[in-house]
Amino acid sequence: MISRIANFVSDLESLGFLLTLLFGIGLLGYLGVSWLFHLANSGQYLVAFLVAGLLFASVAMALLRIPLAQISVLGCAIVCGTAFLLGYGNVLLP
């Protein structure tokens, strides 16, 4: 019985981690695309290309379960989520 409870809690923990990771990727994607459009409209194509490459690389590494990338994506989710919930979303957006 204890083993089944432990397995259930472990499954819930991994599901929570996956949902948080997907939330972080979604927020990072939203912010990244907003900045990419802003940079492209400003004529800063090289900076936009570098930002897109960095964004794609960090999301790809997080999906490949590289620990440092996962920590950075989860940190982005925490910082961005807190900023949006407190009403400071204009600080993060262009």
Secondary structure, DSSP 8 states (H G I E B T S, - for coil): -HHHHHHHHHHHHHHHHHHHHHHHHHHHHHHHHHHHHHHHHHT-HHHHHHHHHHHHHHHHHHHTT-HHHHHHHHHHHHHHHHHHHTT-HHHH--
